Amino acid sequence: MTHSSDVSSSAFSFMGFFAGSMDPRTGQYGLSITLPTLMGNDLAGPNLECSLAFSSLNTRDSGYGHGWNLNLSQYTPHNRILALSTGETFKVTGSGYQPEIAEKKLDTFHFYDLGRAPGAENRPGFYKVVHKSGLVELLQLIDGDVAGRTALPVELQSMYGRKLALRYQIFPGQLILKAVADEAGRQLLDVVRQNDELTFTFWPGEAETATYRLLLRRSDRRVERVTLPSDDGAGWDIHYETFDTLPGHLYVQYVRGPSGAVETLNHSGEHRDLRFPGDPSGRPPLRRVTSHQLAPGGGQPAVLTRYRYPGGYNFLGYGAQGLSYQEDGLDNLYRVREAYRYSSVSTVEEGATHAKAGTVLRTISRTYNRFHLLVEEVTQQGQNVYTQATDYAADEQLPFSAQPAYFQMPAKVTRRWYVDGVVGEYFEESETSAYDPYGNLVETVAADGSRTTYEWYPAEGLVGHCPPDP
C-alpha cells in the first residue's frame, strides 16, 4: 500500500483535495469514501477513522485498486517519504533519532527513527509518529511491497495508553491491511483482497457487522463499484477515462452515487494541460478538470461548473523564473524566491451541458501564492461582488527555510462588498490575528475593533498561573 504519486506538492495537503470533489487549487477531482470509525476498548479509544481516497496522480494499484489508497500513515525509507493519515506528505531530510523534516513548520507531530534511539528504546526497523493530539503511531518495516520496504502502523496508542493492533497481508506485490483488533483481542475490522474484489468487514462476527465491497475491473484493477452494506446493494458506480500521453493515470469521468445523483467531468485538452516547470521539463503535461456537472436527480435541474486557469501558471510552478521540476519529494514552488501567483476561475451555469454554454449564475476567481495559500477570492453574482483578501504571516521575499513556523496562518482578512460599475460605493471590514511560534492564536482584532487575547502555558505548568497538565 505504498503511497505513490507522480507529483510532490504541498497543495495536496489542503482539505479540498480530500473532500470528494473538484479542487480548484490543483484542478484535480478527488473522490473520498468515508468508512465507519473503529472504536476499540469499550469506546475508550484510540479511534481509527478509515477512508478510501482516489487520486488521478496515483498511478499504481496499491492494494486497494488502481489509484486508490487507505488513509494509514506510512514511511518508505528508500525515498524517505512520510505520508500521514491526515493527508499530509513530507520528505524526511535529516538523519538520526529525530530526523529533520524541512517542510514541517508547525510542531504538530514528531517523527522518530527507533533504530537510532538510545538505550532500551532502540528497535531497528521501527519508527514512531507522535501527534500533538496525543496519538502515538508505531510503524514497522514490513517486506512484501514491490516498490520497496514500507513501514506501516502496527500499533496505535491514545494519550491514555489504550491501544489498537493492526496486521497486514500480502496480495501479489502489495501490502494491505488485514485486520484491526483492540487490547481484549476483539476484531474490529477484517479486510479480504481477491483479484476482482476487496471487502472491508467491520465488527466481524457481531450482530452489527457491516461489509463494504469494492469491485475491481479490467487489467489494471480499477475500482468500478463500491457497494454499501444495505439490503438494496446501494453504492457508487465509477467510470474513468485515460489518455495516451499519460499511461497509468486514471481520470474520473462519471460517478453515480447511492442517492441516484450523477457527476460527469471533462478534462483539459493539450492546450490547457497542467504543465511542469522547466524548458523542456521532460514530462508530459497532466490533465485537469475543465467542466463538472452534477445532476442531483429527483427532478432537480443539473448544475454545471466550468473551470479556467488563466496565465498558464499552476501549483507545480510552471512559468517561475529559473525553476526546473525536480522529483525529490519536496515542493518545487517552495524553491521559488519571487512573488509567484497562480489562479483558477469557476463559473456556475444553468441550463448548460459540457458542450453548450448556459446562463451564468455565479463566478468565483481564486488566486494563490507560492505557498499554495488562497490570497484572494472574488465572487460575482449578477452585478453584486464580494471579495476576500488574505494576508499571511509569510514573507514572500524570504526563502522557505526562513519563514516563521506559523507562515500559513492568516494575519489579516479584508472583506469588501460592492456593486460592479458603481464607483466609490462599497462596504469594507477587516480583522487581524497574531500567533506565537507554535501557531497558537494569541490575539484577534475583530471588524468592530474589539480585541481578544489568549495566553498559553507550557505543559509542565507555570507557578502562580497554570497547574501542570495531568
C-alpha positions as CSV (number, residue, x, y, z in Angstrom):
1,M,0.0,0.0,0.0
2,T,2.9,2.3,-0.7
3,H,1.9,5.9,-1.1
4,S,2.6,6.7,-4.8
5,S,2.2,9.9,-6.7
6,D,3.8,11.3,-9.8
7,V,3.7,14.8,-8.2
8,S,5.1,16.2,-5.0
9,S,3.3,19.4,-3.8
10,S,2.0,20.7,-0.5
11,A,-1.1,21.9,-2.4
12,F,-2.5,18.4,-1.8
13,S,-2.3,18.9,1.9
14,F,-5.3,21.2,1.8
15,M,-8.6,19.6,2.7
16,G,-10.3,20.5,-0.6
17,F,-8.4,17.7,-2.4
18,F,-9.7,15.1,0.1
19,A,-13.4,16.1,0.2
20,G,-14.6,14.0,-2.7
21,S,-15.0,17.0,-5.0
22,M,-13.2,19.2,-7.5
23,D,-10.2,21.1,-6.0
24,P,-9.9,24.5,-7.8
25,R,-6.4,24.9,-6.4
26,T,-4.9,21.9,-8.4
27,G,-7.6,21.3,-11.0
28,Q,-7.9,17.7,-9.9
29,Y,-11.0,15.7,-8.9
30,G,-10.5,13.6,-5.8
31,L,-13.0,11.0,-4.6
32,S,-13.1,10.0,-0.9
33,I,-15.3,7.4,0.7
34,T,-15.6,7.6,4.5
35,L,-15.8,4.3,6.2
36,P,-17.1,3.7,9.8
37,T,-14.8,4.8,12.7
38,L,-13.3,2.0,14.6
39,M,-13.7,2.5,18.4
40,G,-11.9,-0.2,20.5
41,N,-11.5,-1.0,24.1
42,D,-15.2,-0.4,25.0
43,L,-15.1,3.0,23.4
44,A,-12.0,4.1,25.5
45,G,-10.0,4.5,22.3
46,P,-8.0,5.1,20.4
47,N,-10.2,5.6,17.4
48,L,-9.2,4.7,13.8
49,E,-11.0,6.8,11.2
50,C,-11.0,4.9,7.9
51,S,-11.4,6.4,4.5
52,L,-10.5,5.4,1.0
53,A,-9.3,8.1,-1.4
54,F,-8.8,8.2,-5.1
55,S,-6.2,10.4,-6.8
56,S,-5.6,10.6,-10.6
57,L,-1.9,11.2,-9.7
58,N,-1.6,7.8,-8.0
59,T,-0.6,5.5,-10.9
60,R,-0.5,2.2,-9.0
61,D,-2.8,-0.4,-7.6
62,S,-1.5,-0.1,-4.0
63,G,-3.7,-3.0,-2.9
64,Y,-7.0,-1.1,-2.8
65,G,-7.5,-0.7,-6.6
66,H,-5.7,1.4,-9.2
67,G,-5.3,5.0,-7.9
68,W,-6.9,4.3,-4.5
69,N,-5.4,4.1,-1.1
70,L,-6.4,3.8,2.6
71,N,-5.6,6.7,4.9
72,L,-2.9,5.0,7.0
73,S,0.4,6.6,7.9
74,Q,3.4,5.1,6.2
75,Y,7.1,5.7,5.7
76,T,9.2,4.4,2.8
77,P,12.9,4.6,3.7
78,H,14.1,4.2,0.1
79,N,12.8,7.6,-0.9
80,R,12.3,9.0,2.7
81,I,8.7,9.9,2.2
82,L,6.4,10.1,5.2
83,A,2.7,10.1,4.4
84,L,0.5,10.8,7.4
85,S,-3.1,9.6,7.9
86,T,-4.1,13.3,7.9
87,G,-3.3,13.6,4.2
88,E,-0.1,15.5,4.7
89,T,3.1,14.2,2.9
90,F,6.6,15.2,3.9
91,K,10.2,14.4,2.7
92,V,12.4,13.4,5.7
93,T,15.5,15.5,5.1
94,G,17.6,14.8,8.2
95,S,19.0,11.7,9.9
96,G,19.4,10.4,13.5
97,Y,16.9,9.5,16.2
98,Q,14.6,12.5,15.4
99,P,15.4,13.5,11.8
100,E,14.7,16.9,10.4
101,I,11.7,17.4,8.1
102,A,12.5,20.7,6.3
103,E,8.9,21.4,5.1
104,K,7.3,20.8,8.5
105,K,7.0,24.2,10.1
106,L,4.3,23.8,12.8
107,D,5.2,21.4,15.6
108,T,2.1,19.3,15.0
109,F,3.9,15.9,15.2
110,H,7.3,14.4,16.0
111,F,8.9,11.6,13.9
112,Y,11.4,9.2,15.4
113,D,13.7,6.5,13.9
114,L,13.7,3.9,16.7
115,G,16.6,2.1,15.0
116,R,18.7,5.1,16.1
117,A,17.2,5.5,19.5
118,P,19.4,5.4,22.6
119,G,19.2,2.7,25.2
120,A,16.3,0.4,25.7
121,E,14.1,2.1,23.1
122,N,16.4,1.1,20.2
123,R,14.4,-1.0,17.8
124,P,15.8,-1.4,14.3
125,G,13.1,-1.3,11.6
126,F,10.6,0.6,13.8
127,Y,9.5,4.2,13.6
128,K,7.2,6.3,15.8
129,V,4.9,9.3,15.0
130,V,3.8,11.3,18.0
131,H,0.9,13.6,17.2
132,K,0.1,16.8,19.0
133,S,-3.3,15.3,19.9
134,G,-1.5,12.7,22.0
135,L,-2.0,9.8,19.5
136,V,1.1,7.7,19.0
137,E,1.6,5.5,15.9
138,L,4.2,2.7,15.9
139,L,5.3,1.9,12.4
140,Q,7.2,-1.3,11.5
141,L,9.1,-2.1,8.3
142,I,7.4,-4.9,6.5
143,D,8.7,-6.8,3.5
144,G,6.5,-7.6,0.5
145,D,5.9,-4.4,-1.4
146,V,7.3,-4.3,-4.9
147,A,8.2,-0.6,-4.5
148,G,10.5,-1.3,-1.5
149,R,10.1,-2.0,2.2
150,T,7.4,0.0,3.8
151,A,6.9,1.0,7.4
152,L,3.2,0.7,8.3
153,P,1.4,1.3,11.6
154,V,1.2,-1.9,13.7
155,E,0.0,-0.2,16.9
156,L,-2.0,2.9,17.7
157,Q,-1.8,4.3,21.3
158,S,-4.0,7.0,22.7
159,M,-2.8,9.7,25.1
160,Y,-4.3,7.5,27.9
161,G,-2.3,4.4,26.9
162,R,-5.1,2.4,25.3
163,K,-4.0,0.5,22.1
164,L,-5.2,-0.9,18.8
165,A,-3.2,-3.5,16.9
166,L,-3.0,-3.7,13.1
167,R,-2.0,-6.7,10.9
168,Y,-1.2,-6.8,7.2
169,Q,-1.4,-9.2,4.3
170,I,0.5,-9.5,1.0
171,F,-1.6,-9.5,-2.2
172,P,0.8,-10.1,-5.1
173,G,3.3,-7.4,-4.7
174,Q,1.3,-5.2,-2.4
175,L,0.9,-4.8,1.4
176,I,-2.6,-4.1,2.5
177,L,-4.4,-4.0,5.8
178,K,-5.7,-7.4,7.0
179,A,-7.2,-6.8,10.5
180,V,-7.6,-4.3,13.4
181,A,-8.1,-5.5,17.0
182,D,-8.2,-3.9,20.4
183,E,-6.4,-4.9,23.6
184,A,-9.1,-7.5,24.5
185,G,-8.5,-9.3,21.2
186,R,-11.8,-8.2,19.8
187,Q,-11.5,-7.9,16.0
188,L,-12.9,-4.6,14.7
189,L,-12.1,-5.0,11.0
190,D,-11.3,-7.7,8.6
191,V,-10.1,-6.9,5.0
192,V,-10.0,-9.5,2.2
193,R,-8.4,-8.8,-1.2
194,Q,-9.2,-11.0,-4.2
195,N,-8.3,-10.4,-7.8
196,D,-11.6,-8.8,-8.6
197,E,-13.0,-7.8,-5.2
198,L,-11.9,-6.0,-2.0
199,T,-14.1,-6.3,1.1
200,F,-14.0,-4.4,4.4
201,T,-16.0,-6.2,7.1
202,F,-16.5,-4.1,10.3
203,W,-17.1,-5.9,13.6
204,P,-16.9,-9.4,12.1
205,G,-18.9,-12.0,14.0
206,E,-21.0,-9.4,15.8
207,A,-24.7,-8.6,15.3
208,E,-23.9,-5.2,13.9
209,T,-21.4,-6.5,11.3
210,A,-21.2,-4.5,8.1
211,T,-19.4,-5.3,4.8
212,Y,-18.3,-2.7,2.2
213,R,-17.3,-4.1,-1.2
214,L,-15.1,-2.7,-3.9
215,L,-15.4,-4.4,-7.3
216,L,-12.2,-4.3,-9.3
217,R,-12.3,-4.5,-13.1
218,R,-10.1,-4.6,-16.2
219,S,-6.4,-5.5,-16.3
220,D,-5.4,-2.5,-14.1
221,R,-7.9,-3.5,-11.4
222,R,-9.7,-0.2,-11.3
223,V,-12.5,0.3,-8.8
224,E,-15.7,0.5,-10.8
225,R,-18.2,-0.1,-8.0
226,V,-18.3,0.5,-4.2
227,T,-21.2,-1.3,-2.6
228,L,-22.7,-0.3,0.8
229,P,-23.9,-2.8,3.4
230,S,-27.5,-2.2,2.6
231,D,-30.3,-4.6,1.7
232,D,-30.7,-3.0,-1.7
233,G,-27.0,-3.1,-2.5
234,A,-26.7,0.6,-3.0
235,G,-23.4,2.1,-3.8
236,W,-21.2,4.1,-6.2
237,D,-20.6,3.4,-9.9
238,I,-17.4,4.9,-11.2
239,H,-16.1,5.3,-14.8
240,Y,-12.7,6.6,-15.8
241,E,-11.0,7.9,-18.9
242,T,-7.4,7.6,-19.9
243,F,-5.0,9.5,-22.2
244,D,-2.3,8.0,-24.4
245,T,0.2,10.6,-23.3
246,L,-0.3,9.7,-19.6
247,P,0.0,5.9,-19.2
248,G,-1.1,4.7,-15.8
249,H,-3.2,7.8,-15.0
250,L,-6.9,7.3,-14.5
251,Y,-9.2,10.4,-14.5
252,V,-12.8,10.1,-13.1
253,Q,-15.3,10.7,-15.9
254,Y,-18.6,9.6,-14.3
255,V,-19.8,8.9,-10.8
256,R,-23.3,7.7,-9.8
257,G,-23.9,7.9,-6.1
258,P,-26.2,5.8,-3.8
259,S,-28.9,8.5,-3.9
260,G,-29.0,8.5,-7.7
261,A,-27.1,11.7,-8.2
262,V,-24.7,11.7,-11.2
263,E,-21.5,13.6,-11.7
264,T,-19.8,13.9,-15.0
265,L,-16.4,15.5,-15.8
266,N,-14.5,16.8,-18.8
267,H,-10.7,17.2,-18.7
268,S,-8.4,19.7,-20.5
269,G,-7.2,19.3,-24.0
270,E,-3.5,19.6,-24.7
271,H,-3.5,23.5,-25.0
272,R,-4.9,23.8,-21.5
273,D,-2.9,21.0,-19.8
274,L,-1.2,21.2,-16.4
275,R,2.5,21.8,-17.4
276,F,5.6,21.2,-15.4
277,P,8.2,23.9,-15.0
278,G,11.4,23.8,-17.0
279,D,12.1,24.1,-20.7
280,P,11.7,21.3,-21.5
281,S,10.7,19.6,-18.3
282,G,10.8,16.1,-19.9
283,R,7.4,15.2,-18.5
284,P,4.1,15.2,-20.4
285,P,1.5,17.7,-19.1
286,L,-1.2,16.4,-16.8
287,R,-4.9,16.9,-17.4
288,R,-7.1,19.0,-15.2
289,V,-10.9,19.4,-14.9
290,T,-12.5,22.0,-17.3
291,S,-16.1,21.2,-16.6
292,H,-18.0,19.4,-13.9
293,Q,-21.8,18.6,-14.0
294,L,-23.9,17.5,-11.0
295,A,-27.3,16.1,-11.8
296,P,-28.9,15.6,-8.3
297,G,-31.9,13.6,-9.7
298,G,-35.4,13.7,-8.2
299,G,-36.5,16.2,-10.8
300,Q,-33.9,18.8,-9.8
301,P,-32.0,20.6,-12.5
302,A,-28.4,19.8,-13.3
303,V,-25.7,22.3,-12.4
304,L,-22.6,22.7,-14.5
305,T,-19.4,24.4,-13.3
306,R,-16.7,25.4,-15.8
307,Y,-13.1,25.9,-14.8
308,R,-10.4,28.1,-16.3
309,Y,-6.8,28.5,-15.3
310,P,-5.6,31.9,-16.5
311,G,-2.0,32.6,-17.4
312,G,-0.7,29.1,-17.5
313,Y,0.8,29.4,-14.0
314,N,0.0,26.5,-11.7
315,F,0.7,24.8,-8.4
316,L,3.7,23.0,-10.0
317,G,5.4,26.3,-10.6
318,Y,5.2,26.5,-14.4
319,G,6.5,29.8,-15.6
320,A,8.5,30.6,-12.5
321,Q,11.9,32.1,-13.4
322,G,14.8,29.7,-13.3
323,L,12.7,26.8,-11.9
324,S,13.1,23.2,-13.2
325,Y,11.0,20.4,-11.9
326,Q,12.8,18.0,-9.5
327,E,11.4,14.7,-8.4
328,D,12.9,14.6,-4.9
329,G,9.7,14.6,-2.8
330,L,9.9,18.3,-2.0
331,D,7.6,21.1,-3.1
332,N,9.0,22.7,-6.2
333,L,7.3,26.0,-5.6
334,Y,9.0,26.4,-2.2
335,R,12.2,26.8,-4.2
336,V,10.9,30.0,-5.9
337,R,12.2,33.3,-4.4
338,E,9.9,35.7,-6.3
339,A,6.3,36.6,-5.7
340,Y,4.5,33.8,-7.7
341,R,0.8,33.7,-8.3
342,Y,-1.5,31.1,-9.9
343,S,-5.3,31.2,-10.2
344,S,-8.4,29.5,-11.3
345,V,-11.9,30.7,-12.3
346,S,-15.0,28.7,-11.7
347,T,-18.3,29.6,-13.4
348,V,-21.6,28.1,-12.4
349,E,-24.1,27.9,-15.3
350,E,-27.8,27.0,-15.5
351,G,-29.2,25.1,-18.5
352,A,-25.7,24.2,-19.7
353,T,-24.0,21.0,-20.9
354,H,-20.3,20.2,-21.2
355,A,-20.5,21.2,-24.8
356,K,-23.1,24.0,-24.6
357,A,-22.9,27.3,-22.6
358,G,-25.8,28.3,-20.3
359,T,-26.8,31.2,-18.2
360,V,-24.1,32.3,-15.8
361,L,-25.3,32.3,-12.2
362,R,-22.1,32.9,-10.3
363,T,-18.3,33.3,-11.0
364,I,-15.6,32.7,-8.4
365,S,-12.0,33.8,-9.1
366,R,-9.3,32.4,-6.8
367,T,-5.6,33.4,-6.6
368,Y,-2.9,31.5,-4.7
369,N,0.7,32.4,-3.8
370,R,3.8,30.2,-4.0
371,F,2.9,28.6,-0.6
372,H,-0.4,27.5,-2.1
373,L,-2.3,29.9,0.2
374,L,-5.5,31.5,-1.0
375,V,-4.7,35.2,-1.1
376,E,-7.8,36.5,-2.9
377,E,-11.2,35.2,-3.7
378,V,-13.7,37.3,-5.8
379,T,-17.3,36.1,-6.1
380,Q,-19.7,37.8,-8.5
381,Q,-23.4,37.1,-8.9
382,G,-25.1,39.4,-11.3
383,Q,-23.7,42.8,-10.6
384,N,-23.0,42.1,-6.9
385,V,-19.4,41.4,-6.0
386,Y,-17.8,40.1,-2.8
387,T,-14.1,40.0,-2.3
388,Q,-11.9,38.5,0.4
389,A,-8.2,39.2,0.5
390,T,-6.0,37.5,3.0
391,D,-2.5,38.5,4.1
392,Y,-0.5,35.7,5.8
393,A,2.4,35.7,8.2
394,A,4.6,34.5,5.3
395,D,7.2,36.9,3.9
396,E,7.4,36.2,0.2
397,Q,10.8,38.0,-0.1
398,L,12.4,35.3,2.1
399,P,13.2,31.7,1.2
400,F,11.0,28.9,2.7
401,S,13.7,28.0,5.2
402,A,13.4,31.5,6.7
403,Q,9.6,31.5,7.1
404,P,8.2,31.5,10.6
405,A,6.5,28.3,11.8
406,Y,3.1,30.0,11.5
407,F,3.7,31.3,8.0
408,Q,0.5,29.7,6.7
409,M,-1.7,31.4,9.3
410,P,-3.9,34.4,8.2
411,A,-2.6,37.7,9.7
412,K,-5.3,40.0,8.1
413,V,-8.5,39.2,6.3
414,T,-10.2,42.1,4.4
415,R,-13.8,41.7,3.0
416,R,-15.4,44.0,0.6
417,W,-18.9,44.2,-0.9
418,Y,-19.9,46.4,-3.8
419,V,-21.9,46.6,-7.0
420,D,-20.0,46.3,-10.2
421,G,-19.9,49.5,-12.2
422,V,-20.8,51.7,-9.2
423,V,-17.7,53.8,-8.4
424,G,-16.8,54.7,-4.8
425,E,-19.6,52.9,-3.1
426,Y,-18.7,49.8,-1.1
427,F,-18.6,48.3,2.4
428,E,-15.4,47.0,3.8
429,E,-14.3,45.4,7.0
430,S,-11.1,43.6,8.2
431,E,-9.9,41.5,11.1
432,T,-6.4,40.7,12.2
433,S,-4.8,37.8,14.1
434,A,-1.4,37.1,15.8
435,Y,0.2,33.9,16.7
436,D,3.0,32.5,18.9
437,P,5.9,30.5,17.5
438,Y,3.9,27.3,17.9
439,G,1.0,28.6,15.8
440,N,-1.3,29.2,18.8
441,L,-3.6,32.1,18.4
442,V,-2.6,34.9,20.8
443,E,-4.7,37.9,19.7
444,T,-7.6,38.8,17.4
445,V,-9.0,42.2,16.5
446,A,-12.5,41.8,15.1
447,A,-14.1,44.0,12.5
448,D,-15.8,46.1,15.2
449,G,-12.4,46.8,16.8
450,S,-12.9,44.5,19.8
451,R,-9.6,42.8,20.9
452,T,-9.3,39.3,22.3
453,T,-6.1,38.0,23.7
454,Y,-5.1,34.4,24.6
455,E,-2.4,33.1,26.9
456,W,-0.8,29.7,26.6
457,Y,1.2,27.9,29.2
458,P,3.8,25.0,29.0
459,A,2.5,21.5,29.7
460,E,4.6,21.4,32.9
461,G,2.6,24.4,34.1
462,L,3.7,27.8,35.5
463,V,3.7,28.6,39.2
464,G,1.0,31.1,40.1
465,H,-0.6,30.9,36.6
466,C,-1.4,27.4,35.5
467,P,-1.1,23.9,37.0
468,P,0.7,21.1,35.2
469,D,-1.1,19.1,32.6
470,P,-2.2,15.9,34.2
